[in-house]
């Protein structure tokens, strides 16, 4: 049995994975799938979000230890979660058997205006300062999904319900943004196998960021031409089957 840890990104929680954990479990029948929340999100919404990615790593290690889950882990991580996975693998390589990094971006491999596309700055700022729960989730869906960029009433209703139950405060959102902005990846690839995945239609982060990271680290790289930032939402079955094939090669 292998343990797969799935990490979400900025202001997202475990329920935002939707049906993807089931898709991955079907593709990897011998795997245990675990979807912890980062501080400030989901079931951990009452905690202050860390302003350093390294602090998120320490939180996760303690969380998994309390669950009785021993390393090594296989980690799949999206966006900000990808930074957490890289820092984790760099600090504690004995903890991590392999990493799958989805639509993530890091210094020094990409400039800030590609890591968060500059065209979105006005809309994101307006949302942080004046937006409602309803408009926030609609904006996030438009920016992160290619499949549902024109809306999905059922999905949006779920996301709004998540935010109402476990609200991510403005201060925690800003703290998470700060942690992502200041993070600098190590110069060399972590010691374990790394797969970088991205959606070419990503409207939030330039998918070139993933390509540049993979090129610098000489890591395996897969790009889906039609998917957006939330690759498991747009093309979950493709992600699951691609990861299963990648694992089987080793």
C-alpha positions as CSV (number, residue, x, y, z in Angstrom):
1,X,0.0,0.0,0.0
2,X,1.1,3.5,-0.8
3,X,-0.1,6.7,0.8
4,X,-0.9,9.6,-1.5
5,X,-1.1,13.1,0.1
6,X,-3.2,15.6,-2.0
7,X,-2.6,19.3,-1.3
8,X,-4.7,22.1,-2.6
9,X,-3.7,25.7,-3.3
10,X,-4.6,29.2,-2.3
11,X,-7.9,29.5,-0.3
12,X,-9.0,25.9,-1.3
13,X,-9.8,23.0,0.9
14,X,-10.0,19.2,0.6
15,X,-13.6,19.3,-0.7
16,X,-12.5,21.3,-3.7
17,X,-10.9,18.1,-5.0
18,X,-14.5,17.0,-5.9
19,X,-14.6,13.5,-7.3
20,X,-10.9,13.4,-8.2
21,X,-9.7,11.4,-5.1
22,X,-12.1,8.6,-6.2
23,X,-10.7,8.8,-9.7
24,X,-7.2,8.5,-8.4
25,X,-8.1,5.7,-6.1
26,X,-9.6,3.8,-9.0
27,X,-6.4,4.3,-11.1
28,X,-4.2,3.4,-8.1
29,X,-6.1,0.6,-6.4
30,X,-3.4,-0.1,-3.8
31,X,-3.2,3.6,-2.7
32,X,-4.6,5.3,0.4
33,X,-5.7,8.8,-0.5
34,X,-5.4,11.5,2.2
35,X,-6.5,15.1,1.6
36,X,-5.3,17.3,4.5
37,X,-6.2,21.0,4.8
38,X,-3.6,23.7,5.2
39,X,-3.9,26.2,8.1
40,X,-6.6,28.7,7.5
41,X,-8.5,26.5,5.0
42,X,-11.3,23.9,5.3
43,X,-11.4,22.2,8.6
44,X,-8.4,24.2,9.7
45,X,-10.1,27.6,8.9
46,X,-9.9,28.7,12.5
47,X,-6.1,28.7,12.4
48,X,-3.9,31.5,11.2
49,X,-2.4,30.8,7.8
50,X,1.3,30.6,7.7
51,X,3.3,33.3,6.0
52,X,6.1,30.9,5.2
53,X,5.8,27.7,3.2
54,X,8.2,26.0,5.5
55,X,5.7,26.5,8.4
56,X,3.0,24.8,6.3
57,X,5.4,21.8,5.9
58,X,5.8,21.5,9.6
59,X,2.1,21.7,10.2
60,X,1.4,18.9,7.6
61,X,4.1,16.6,9.1
62,X,2.6,16.9,12.5
63,X,-1.0,16.4,11.2
64,X,0.0,13.2,9.4
65,X,1.9,11.9,12.4
66,X,-1.2,12.5,14.6
67,X,-3.2,10.5,12.0
68,X,-0.8,7.6,12.4
69,X,0.4,7.8,8.8
70,X,4.0,7.0,8.5
71,X,6.2,8.2,5.6
72,X,7.3,7.8,2.9
73,X,4.4,9.6,1.2
74,X,3.6,10.1,-2.5
75,X,2.5,13.8,-2.8
76,X,0.3,15.4,-5.5
77,X,0.0,19.1,-5.1
78,X,-1.7,21.9,-6.9
79,X,-0.5,25.6,-7.2
80,X,0.5,26.8,-3.7
81,X,0.4,23.2,-2.6
82,X,3.1,22.5,-5.1
83,X,5.4,24.9,-3.3
84,X,4.6,23.1,0.0
85,X,5.5,19.8,-1.7
86,X,8.8,21.0,-3.0
87,X,9.8,22.5,0.3
88,X,8.8,19.3,2.1
89,X,10.8,17.2,-0.3
90,X,13.8,19.5,0.0
91,X,13.8,19.6,3.8
92,X,12.8,16.0,4.5
93,X,13.6,13.9,1.4
94,X,13.2,10.7,3.5
95,X,9.5,11.6,3.8
96,X,8.7,11.8,0.1
97,X,8.8,8.9,-2.4
98,X,7.6,11.0,-5.4
99,X,6.0,14.3,-6.2
100,X,3.4,15.3,-8.8
101,X,3.3,19.1,-9.2
102,X,0.2,20.6,-10.9
103,X,0.2,24.1,-12.4
104,X,2.6,25.4,-9.8
105,X,5.1,28.3,-10.2
106,X,8.1,29.3,-8.2
107,X,11.0,31.8,-8.0
108,X,13.6,31.8,-9.5
109,X,12.2,29.9,-12.5
110,X,9.4,32.3,-13.4
111,X,8.8,36.1,-13.1
112,X,6.0,37.3,-10.8
113,X,3.8,38.4,-13.7
114,X,3.7,34.9,-15.0
115,X,3.3,33.2,-11.6
116,X,0.1,35.2,-11.2
117,X,-1.0,36.6,-14.6
118,X,-0.9,40.3,-14.5
119,X,-4.2,40.6,-16.4
120,X,-6.0,39.3,-13.3
121,X,-4.6,41.8,-10.8
122,X,-7.6,44.3,-11.0
123,X,-10.3,41.7,-10.6
124,X,-8.5,39.9,-7.8
125,X,-7.9,43.2,-5.9
126,X,-11.5,44.2,-6.3
127,X,-12.6,40.9,-5.0
128,X,-10.4,41.0,-2.0
129,X,-11.5,44.5,-1.0
130,X,-15.2,44.6,-2.0
131,X,-16.3,41.1,-3.2
132,X,-18.9,38.8,-1.7
133,X,-18.8,35.1,-1.2
134,X,-20.9,34.6,-4.2
135,X,-18.8,36.7,-6.6
136,X,-15.6,35.3,-5.1
137,X,-16.4,31.7,-6.0
138,X,-17.6,32.7,-9.5
139,X,-14.4,34.6,-10.1
140,X,-12.3,31.6,-8.9
141,X,-14.2,29.2,-11.1
142,X,-13.7,31.5,-14.2
143,X,-10.0,31.8,-13.6
144,X,-9.2,28.2,-12.6
145,X,-11.4,26.1,-14.9
146,X,-11.4,25.9,-18.7
147,X,-14.3,23.4,-18.7
148,X,-16.6,25.5,-16.5
149,X,-15.3,29.1,-17.2
150,X,-18.9,30.0,-18.3
151,X,-20.3,28.8,-15.0
152,X,-21.7,25.7,-13.4
153,X,-24.5,26.4,-11.0
154,X,-24.3,23.1,-9.0
155,X,-20.5,23.4,-8.6
156,X,-20.7,27.0,-7.5
157,X,-23.4,26.2,-5.0
158,X,-21.1,23.6,-3.5
159,X,-18.2,26.0,-3.4
160,X,-20.3,28.8,-1.8
161,X,-21.5,26.3,0.8
162,X,-17.9,25.3,1.6
163,X,-16.9,29.0,2.1
164,X,-20.0,29.6,4.3
165,X,-19.2,26.6,6.5
166,X,-15.4,27.1,6.7
167,X,-14.8,30.7,5.7
168,X,-11.3,31.7,4.6
169,X,-10.8,35.2,6.2
170,X,-9.3,38.0,4.2
171,X,-6.3,38.1,6.5
172,X,-5.7,34.4,5.9
173,X,-6.0,34.8,2.2
174,X,-3.4,37.6,2.3
175,X,-1.1,35.5,4.5
176,X,-1.3,32.7,2.0
177,X,-0.6,35.1,-0.9
178,X,2.4,36.4,1.0
179,X,3.8,32.9,1.6
180,X,3.5,32.1,-2.1
181,X,5.0,35.4,-3.3
182,X,8.1,35.1,-1.0
183,X,8.8,31.4,-1.6
184,X,12.0,30.6,-3.5
185,X,12.5,27.0,-4.7
186,X,15.8,25.2,-4.3
187,X,18.2,25.3,-7.1
188,X,18.2,21.6,-7.7
189,X,15.4,19.1,-8.1
190,X,14.4,17.1,-5.0
191,X,16.0,13.7,-5.0
192,X,12.9,11.7,-5.7
193,X,11.0,11.3,-9.0
194,X,9.1,14.4,-10.0
195,X,6.3,14.8,-12.5
196,X,5.2,18.3,-13.5
197,X,1.7,18.7,-15.0
198,X,-0.2,21.7,-16.4
199,X,-3.1,22.9,-18.3
200,X,-2.3,25.0,-21.4
201,X,-5.5,27.0,-20.9
202,X,-4.6,28.2,-17.4
203,X,-6.0,31.7,-16.9
204,X,-4.4,32.2,-13.5
205,X,-0.8,31.1,-13.9
206,X,1.1,30.9,-17.2
207,X,1.5,27.2,-18.0
208,X,5.0,28.1,-19.1
209,X,5.9,28.3,-15.4
210,X,5.5,24.5,-15.2
211,X,7.4,23.9,-18.4
212,X,10.3,26.1,-17.2
213,X,10.4,24.3,-13.8
214,X,10.4,20.9,-15.5
215,X,13.1,22.0,-17.9
216,X,15.3,23.4,-15.1
217,X,14.9,20.2,-13.0
218,X,15.0,17.8,-16.0
219,X,11.7,16.4,-14.6
220,X,9.0,14.6,-16.5
221,X,6.3,17.0,-17.8
222,X,2.8,16.5,-19.2
223,X,0.6,19.4,-20.6
224,X,-3.1,19.1,-21.3
225,X,-3.9,21.4,-24.2
226,X,-7.6,22.0,-23.1
227,X,-7.4,22.2,-19.3
228,X,-7.1,25.2,-17.1
229,X,-5.5,25.8,-13.7
230,X,-7.6,23.3,-11.8
231,X,-6.4,20.4,-13.9
232,X,-8.1,17.7,-11.7
233,X,-11.4,19.5,-12.0
234,X,-11.2,19.9,-15.8
235,X,-9.5,16.6,-16.7
236,X,-9.5,14.4,-13.6
237,X,-9.6,11.1,-15.3
238,X,-6.7,12.1,-17.6
239,X,-4.6,13.2,-14.5
240,X,-5.4,10.0,-12.6
241,X,-4.5,7.7,-15.6
242,X,-1.4,9.7,-16.5
243,X,-0.1,9.5,-12.9
244,X,-0.8,5.7,-12.8
245,X,1.2,5.3,-16.0
246,X,4.0,7.4,-14.7
247,X,4.2,5.4,-11.5
248,X,4.1,2.1,-13.4
249,X,7.2,3.0,-15.4
250,X,9.3,2.9,-12.3
